[in-house]
Amino acid sequence: MILVVKSGGEAALPEWQACFAEVAPQLSLRWWDDPALDPASVDYALVWDPEPGRLARLPRLRAIFGSGAGVDGIAADPHLPRGIPLVRCVPPEATQRMGEFVAWAVLSLTKDARRMAIAQARGAWDYFEPPFAAAARTVGIMGLGAMGLRSATMLRALGIPVVGWSRTRKALDGVECFAGAAGLPGFLARCDVLVCLLPATDETRGIIAAPLLASLPRGAGLVQVGRGVQQVLPDIVAALDSGQLSGAVLDVFDPEPLPADSPAWAHPRITVTPHVGSLPSRLERARYVADCITRFERGETLPNLYDPERGY
C-alpha cells in the first residue's frame, strides 16, 4: 500500500518514513511531488494544504487524512473527490496538548504573563499584584468537541468555573452549556475569558469581531485557538486598546505565518504563538493514521470523519 505525504515540506519526509516504519511497516511512503510516483498507485494521502485538483488525479485513492485537526484547507478544494472519506487528525495526544495549551493561556491571562515578559525583556522589576485568582474568573469555551471537552476538564481540575457554547446543545458534567444563536448572548455575558475552539465554517468566519467582543464583560480575556479566518484582528486590537479586552493569546492567524508588519507582534496585551496549540508529534500522528488505515482495511467506521453538511 502506498501513502503519499504532503505535510511539513519534503525535508520532513525522512522523519515521516521513520515514524511509519515503526508503526505501519506495510505502508510505503512517497513524497507528494515525487516525479517517479505513479498517481494510479496511491492508496492513501496524508496532506495539509494540497493544491486544488491534485487529489482528484489519484484514481485509486481510498481515504484522505488531514495532518491536523482542521481540514478546511483540504475541503476547500472544488475538485475534492466525492465519496472518499476525509479524516481529521485528532489523536488522544492532540486533545491533551490542546487542554494543556488552553490551561496555560488562561492562566497566562489571569496572571498577566505578557506584562511580566515585557518587563523581563527590558530588565525591569515591575512589581504588581494580579487582581484575580484564576478560580474567580469564569472561562467560556466556544466549541465543545473533543478539544473543547478536554480543555473544559483540565480547567475545572484547576478549580476554574467553565461554561460552554456550541451550535447544538451538549451536556457536560459541571459545565453549564448554551447552544445556538439564542444562547450566544447569555453565554458571552458569562465569559471573563473567552476561548474559541470553533471549526472553520462559513458560519464562524469573522465571528471574533467587534459585535461579539462588545458582548463580553469589560476587561475580558481572549484565547483564540480555532482558525485565523474567524478573527478580525483590527477589531481585537481596538478592543484591547479601549480596555474592552484586557489581554489576548492568539495562536492562529490569516494569513500564516503572521506578517512581520502585523500590529499583533508588538502589542503589549497580545501574546502571539505560532499555531502550536494542539500539534501532536509526527510519531503520534503516524500512529493515529496507521490505526485508521487498519480499521478501514477491516471495514470498520473511521473516526473523526469530515462532514460536508456541517463543514467540519
C-alpha positions as a printed Julia matrix, in Angstrom:
312×3 Matrix{Float64}:
   0.0    0.0     0.0
   1.25   3.48   -0.87
   0.66   6.53    1.31
   1.55   9.84   -0.32
   2.55  12.64    2.07
   2.4   16.43    1.83
   2.98  17.83    5.3
   5.94  19.73    6.68
   7.76  20.04    3.36
   9.89  17.49    1.54
  12.59  17.78    4.22
  10.16  16.18    6.68
   9.71  13.03    4.56
  12.55  11.03    6.18
  11.03  11.61    9.62
   7.58  10.62    8.36
   9.1    7.49    6.82
  10.85   6.58   10.07
   7.65   7.09   12.06
   5.53   4.94    9.76
   8.25   2.3     9.57
   7.83   1.94   13.34
   4.03   1.81   13.44
   3.0    0.54    9.97
   5.89  -1.1     8.1
   3.46  -2.41    5.48
   2.98   1.14    4.16
   5.27   2.63    1.52
   5.6    6.4     1.98
   6.18   8.63   -1.01
   6.53  12.39   -1.32
   3.67  14.32   -2.88
   5.79  15.7    -5.73
   7.93  12.61   -6.36
   8.3   12.62  -10.17
   8.67   8.83  -10.19
   5.37   8.28   -8.39
   2.6    6.75  -10.45
  -0.63   8.54   -9.39
  -2.59   5.37  -10.1
  -0.62   3.51   -7.42
  -1.61   5.71   -4.47
  -3.98   4.21   -1.9
  -3.97   6.88    0.83
  -2.97  10.53    1.22
  -1.75  12.42    4.3
  -1.88  16.13    3.48
  -2.18  19.62    4.92
  -2.63  22.07    2.04
  -2.83  20.15   -1.25
  -3.09  22.13   -4.46
  -6.69  22.14   -5.76
  -7.35  19.28   -8.12
  -4.33  17.16   -7.18
  -6.23  14.66   -5.03
  -8.73  14.14   -7.84
  -5.86  12.92  -10.03
  -5.25   9.89   -7.77
  -7.7    7.36   -9.26
  -7.1    4.6    -6.68
  -7.31   6.9    -3.66
  -9.28   5.25   -0.85
  -9.05   7.74    2.06
  -7.61  11.18    2.78
  -6.06  12.07    6.13
  -5.56  15.66    7.23
  -2.31  16.16    9.11
  -4.09  18.43   11.6
  -7.42  18.66   13.38
  -8.71  21.18   10.85
  -9.24  20.11    7.26
 -10.68  23.34    5.83
  -7.66  23.72    3.52
  -8.45  20.31    2.04
 -12.23  20.63    1.97
 -11.94  23.96    0.13
 -10.7   22.11   -2.97
 -13.54  22.43   -5.5
 -12.35  19.21   -7.14
 -12.12  17.18   -3.94
 -13.11  13.6    -4.8
 -16.61  12.91   -3.54
 -17.35   9.73   -1.67
 -13.79   9.34   -0.39
 -13.56   9.67    3.41
 -11.7   12.7     4.74
 -10.4   12.12    8.27
  -9.44  14.86   10.73
  -6.27  14.12   12.71
  -7.44  14.1    16.32
  -5.34  11.55   18.21
  -5.66  11.49   22.01
  -2.37  13.37   22.25
  -3.85  16.29   20.28
  -6.72  16.82   22.73
  -4.32  16.55   25.67
  -1.98  19.12   24.13
  -4.87  21.46   23.42
  -6.09  21.18   27.0
  -2.59  21.99   28.23
  -2.33  24.97   25.89
  -5.72  26.37   26.86
  -4.96  25.99   30.57
  -1.6   27.72   30.08
  -3.18  30.53   28.07
  -5.98  31.14   30.59
  -3.5   31.21   33.48
  -1.21  33.5    31.48
  -4.05  35.97   31.05
  -5.2   35.84   34.66
  -1.61  36.24   35.93
  -0.76  38.91   33.29
   2.22  36.94   31.99
   2.58  39.28   28.99
   3.31  42.2    31.3
   5.97  40.17   33.09
   7.56  39.06   29.81
   7.81  42.67   28.61
   9.33  43.74   31.93
  11.91  40.94   31.79
  12.86  41.85   28.22
  13.75  45.37   29.35
  15.31  44.26   32.64
  12.69  45.96   34.8
  11.41  44.8    38.2
   7.76  45.6    37.56
   6.08  44.51   40.78
   2.3   44.27   40.68
  -0.46  42.25   42.3
  -2.74  40.33   39.89
  -6.27  41.35   40.88
  -7.9   37.94   40.43
  -7.25  34.36   41.33
  -7.87  32.19   38.27
 -10.69  30.4    40.1
 -12.52  33.73   40.39
 -12.81  34.05   36.6
 -15.3   32.11   34.51
 -13.94  30.68   31.27
 -16.29  30.28   28.34
 -15.41  27.73   25.66
 -16.9   28.15   22.19
 -16.83  24.74   20.53
 -17.48  21.64   22.6
 -15.93  18.89   20.5
 -13.07  16.7    21.66
 -10.72  19.68   22.07
 -13.27  21.73   23.99
 -14.21  18.84   26.24
 -10.6   18.14   27.22
  -9.92  21.83   27.79
 -13.0   22.16   30.0
 -11.98  19.11   32.03
  -8.48  20.44   32.66
  -9.67  23.94   33.57
 -12.21  22.55   36.01
  -9.46  20.42   37.59
  -7.68  23.72   38.33
 -10.8   24.97   40.11
 -11.77  27.34   37.29
 -15.5   27.65   36.5
 -16.35  26.8    32.89
 -19.35  27.49   30.67
 -19.69  26.25   27.11
 -21.36  27.12   23.83
 -21.91  25.04   20.7
 -24.12  25.07   17.65
 -26.22  22.23   19.06
 -26.81  21.56   22.73
 -24.27  19.45   24.61
 -24.3   18.07   28.15
 -21.02  18.14   30.09
 -20.63  17.36   33.77
 -20.06  20.53   35.77
 -20.32  22.8    32.73
 -23.34  24.98   32.01
 -23.9   24.64   28.29
 -25.51  27.14   25.91
 -26.48  26.44   22.31
 -27.33  28.15   19.06
 -27.86  31.8    18.23
 -30.41  32.18   21.02
 -27.93  31.01   23.64
 -24.95  33.07   22.49
 -25.69  36.39   24.29
 -26.19  34.69   27.65
 -23.02  32.68   27.16
 -20.9   35.69   26.22
 -22.13  37.65   29.22
 -20.64  34.95   31.47
 -17.19  34.86   29.86
 -14.43  36.53   31.87
 -12.12  34.68   29.48
 -13.4   33.55   26.08
 -11.74  30.52   24.45
 -12.54  29.97   20.77
 -12.24  26.35   19.67
 -14.72  26.51   16.81
 -14.08  24.8    13.46
 -13.68  26.89   10.34
 -17.06  27.09    8.57
 -18.96  29.75    6.66
 -20.88  30.48    9.87
 -17.77  31.0    12.0
 -15.8   33.13    9.52
 -15.19  36.55   11.09
 -17.09  35.69   14.28
 -14.41  37.12   16.62
 -15.18  40.71   15.71
 -16.42  43.92   17.33
 -20.06  42.87   17.92
 -19.08  39.67   19.72
 -16.27  41.33   21.68
 -18.63  44.09   22.84
 -20.9   41.41   24.33
 -18.2   40.19   26.72
 -17.79  41.65   30.21
 -15.46  44.65   30.12
 -11.88  43.58   30.71
 -12.4   40.02   29.47
  -9.55  37.93   28.09
  -9.45  36.13   24.75
  -7.8   32.84   23.8
  -8.08  32.13   20.07
  -7.1   28.6    19.09
  -9.74  27.99   16.43
  -8.86  29.27   12.95
  -7.37  32.55   11.76
 -10.28  33.28    9.41
 -12.57  33.5    12.43
 -10.96  36.64   13.83
 -10.95  40.25   12.71
  -7.57  41.31   14.05
  -8.17  45.11   13.85
 -11.3   44.65   15.98
  -9.33  42.66   18.57
  -6.62  45.34   18.68
  -9.27  48.06   19.07
 -10.94  46.15   21.91
  -7.59  45.8    23.68
  -6.78  49.48   23.21
 -10.16  50.53   24.61
  -9.97  48.19   27.61
 -12.91  46.08   26.48
 -10.37  43.24   26.34
  -7.61  43.05   28.93
  -5.43  40.6    27.03
  -5.35  38.04   24.24
  -3.46  34.87   23.42
  -3.66  34.33   19.66
  -2.4   31.06   18.19
  -3.99  31.3    14.73
  -3.92  33.95   12.05
  -4.93  34.67    8.48
  -2.56  34.58    6.7
   0.04  32.35    8.32
   2.86  32.89    9.03
   1.83  36.18   10.63
   3.32  39.01    8.52
   6.27  40.84   10.07
   4.4   44.17    9.97
   1.36  42.89   11.9
   0.49  45.04   14.95
  -0.02  41.83   16.94
   3.74  41.24   17.28
   4.46  44.28   19.41
   1.11  44.87   21.09
   1.6   44.93   24.87
  -1.61  42.98   25.51
  -1.22  40.25   22.86
   0.73  37.02   23.21
   1.45  35.56   19.76
   2.07  31.82   19.39
   2.79  30.14   16.01
  -0.21  27.8    15.59
   1.11  25.2    18.03
  -1.89  24.8    20.33
  -2.55  21.13   19.74
   0.02  19.88   17.25
   0.94  16.26   18.03
   4.35  14.86   17.14
   4.77  13.18   13.77
   5.04   9.82   15.52
   1.73  10.41   17.3
   0.07  11.38   14.02
   1.61   8.43   12.21
   0.27   6.07   14.87
  -3.2    7.59   14.53
  -3.21   7.35   10.72
  -1.88   3.79   10.81
  -4.64   2.79   13.22
  -7.25   4.41   10.97
  -5.93   2.55    7.92
  -6.05  -0.74    9.81
  -9.67  -0.05   10.77
 -10.52   0.95    7.22
  -8.97  -2.21    5.79
 -11.15  -4.23    8.2
 -14.26  -2.42    7.0
 -14.76  -0.5    10.24
 -16.06   3.06   10.53
 -13.34   5.7    10.57
 -13.21   8.21   13.46
 -13.38  12.0    13.14
 -14.8   11.98    9.62
 -15.3   15.34    7.95
 -19.0   16.04    7.36
 -19.53  18.42    4.4
 -23.03  19.25    5.63
 -21.7   20.55    8.95
 -18.49  21.94    7.47
 -16.21  20.12    9.91
